Amino acid sequence: MSDADFSNWYLIRTKPHKERWVFDQLKRITQEPFLPLLRSKTRCFGRLTTTVKPLFPCYVFSRFNLKTCYYDVKYTPGVHSLVGVGGEPVVVSKLIVEEIRRRGENGIVEIRPPALGHGQRVTIVDGPFRGFQAIFDRYLSSSERVAILLDAIGASSIRVVLPLSCVAE
């Protein structure tokens, strides 16, 4: 039997912001490191930007033989510890790792905002109408644009077209 026959998945806790560094180091030491990433849209200085960050900050998964690689992994620069109970590393189920991989493409998971329904109350979070309440009307040709109904003072509702990123539940 080879060492690969005795390998399991483990969760490695890294020092803050060292996930990618540890992942690169583990490529040389272990059979299969895995760093799931999350693509999200965030506001930075009033602009919407796309970022890719670790899905689980300060954690990296890796498959290896505990008997042969324990000390190499534990003392890799950037590693804080192996996640365990009572000082013993805990095996992570292969099914958990497979499910995380299934939900992403090329190791990157993307969480889409929940779909808005007709008549749902929303808040405008960006632009000249920021802070106003409105009613969601419909998605337009692109799912990135929406039509909402804004209540005007002394008038009926006014239809406004905004980027989806300007609207929140």
C-alpha positions in Angstrom: 0.0 0.0 0.0 1.2 3.5 -0.8 1.0 6.6 1.4 -1.9 7.9 -0.8 -4.0 5.0 0.5 -3.9 6.4 4.0 -4.6 10.1 3.1 -7.5 12.1 4.4 -8.8 15.6 4.2 -7.8 18.0 7.0 -8.6 21.7 7.7 -5.6 23.9 8.3 -5.9 27.2 10.1 -3.6 29.9 8.6 -2.4 33.2 10.0 -4.6 36.1 8.9 -4.4 36.9 5.1 -1.9 34.0 4.5 -4.3 31.5 2.9 -2.9 31.8 -0.7 0.7 31.7 0.6 0.0 28.5 2.6 -1.9 27.0 -0.3 1.2 27.5 -2.6 3.4 26.0 0.1 1.1 23.0 0.6 1.3 22.2 -3.2 4.9 21.1 -2.6 4.2 19.1 0.6 0.8 17.5 0.4 -1.1 15.5 -2.3 -4.0 17.9 -2.8 -4.4 21.3 -1.2 -7.8 23.1 -1.8 -8.5 26.8 -1.3 -12.1 27.6 -2.1 -12.6 31.2 -3.2 -15.6 33.5 -3.2 -16.3 36.0 -6.0 -18.4 38.8 -4.8 -19.3 42.4 -5.7 -18.4 45.0 -3.1 -18.5 48.7 -2.9 -15.1 50.5 -2.7 -15.1 54.3 -2.7 -18.6 54.3 -4.1 -17.9 52.0 -7.0 -19.0 48.4 -7.4 -15.9 46.1 -7.8 -15.6 42.4 -8.1 -13.3 40.7 -5.6 -12.1 37.2 -5.2 -11.4 36.3 -1.5 -11.1 33.0 0.4 -14.5 31.5 1.0 -13.3 30.6 4.6 -10.9 33.2 5.7 -7.8 31.8 7.6 -8.6 28.2 6.4 -7.2 25.8 3.7 -8.2 22.2 3.1 -5.6 19.6 2.2 -5.5 15.9 1.6 -2.4 14.1 3.0 -1.1 11.2 5.0 -1.1 12.5 8.6 1.7 10.1 9.7 4.2 11.2 7.0 3.2 14.9 6.5 2.0 16.1 9.9 5.2 18.0 10.9 5.8 19.4 7.5 2.3 20.8 7.4 2.2 22.0 11.0 5.5 23.9 10.6 4.8 25.4 7.2 5.3 29.2 7.3 1.9 30.9 7.6 0.2 27.9 9.3 -1.3 28.6 12.7 -2.5 25.0 13.4 -4.4 22.0 12.2 -8.1 22.1 13.2 -8.6 19.4 15.8 -10.2 18.3 19.0 -8.0 17.6 22.1 -4.8 18.2 20.2 -5.7 15.6 17.5 -6.4 16.8 13.9 -10.0 16.0 12.8 -10.6 14.4 9.5 -12.9 16.4 7.2 -15.4 14.3 5.2 -14.5 13.9 1.6 -18.2 14.6 0.8 -17.9 18.1 2.3 -14.9 19.0 0.1 -16.7 17.5 -3.0 -19.8 19.6 -2.3 -17.8 22.8 -2.0 -16.0 22.0 -5.3 -19.3 21.2 -7.0 -20.7 24.6 -6.0 -17.8 26.5 -7.6 -16.2 26.7 -11.0 -12.4 26.5 -11.0 -12.5 26.6 -7.2 -14.4 29.9 -7.2 -17.9 30.0 -5.6 -20.2 32.8 -6.6 -23.2 33.7 -4.5 -25.9 35.3 -6.5 -28.2 37.7 -4.8 -31.7 36.3 -4.2 -34.2 37.0 -6.9 -36.6 39.8 -6.3 -40.3 39.3 -6.8 -42.9 41.7 -8.4 -44.4 43.9 -5.7 -41.5 43.3 -3.2 -40.4 46.3 -1.1 -36.8 47.3 -1.8 -34.4 50.0 -0.6 -32.3 52.0 -3.0 -28.7 51.7 -1.7 -26.8 53.8 -4.3 -27.2 56.7 -6.6 -29.3 59.9 -6.3 -32.3 58.0 -4.8 -30.1 56.4 -2.0 -32.2 55.6 1.1 -35.6 55.8 -0.7 -38.0 52.9 -0.4 -39.5 51.5 -3.6 -41.5 48.6 -5.0 -39.8 46.1 -7.3 -41.5 46.0 -10.7 -39.4 43.7 -13.0 -36.1 42.7 -14.4 -35.2 44.2 -17.7 -33.5 42.6 -20.7 -30.3 42.2 -18.8 -30.6 40.8 -15.2 -28.2 43.6 -14.2 -31.0 46.2 -14.7 -34.3 46.5 -12.9 -37.4 48.7 -13.0 -38.8 49.9 -9.7 -41.7 52.0 -8.7 -40.8 55.0 -6.6 -43.5 56.8 -4.7 -43.3 60.6 -5.4 -44.8 63.1 -3.0 -48.2 64.2 -4.2 -48.1 62.0 -7.3 -48.5 58.4 -8.3 -45.6 56.0 -8.5 -42.8 56.8 -11.0 -41.0 54.0 -12.8 -37.2 54.2 -12.4 -34.6 52.0 -14.1 -31.5 51.3 -12.1 -28.6 48.8 -12.0 -29.5 45.8 -9.9 -26.6 46.6 -7.6 -28.4 49.8 -6.5 -31.3 47.9 -5.0 -31.4 45.7 -1.8 -34.1 43.9 0.0 
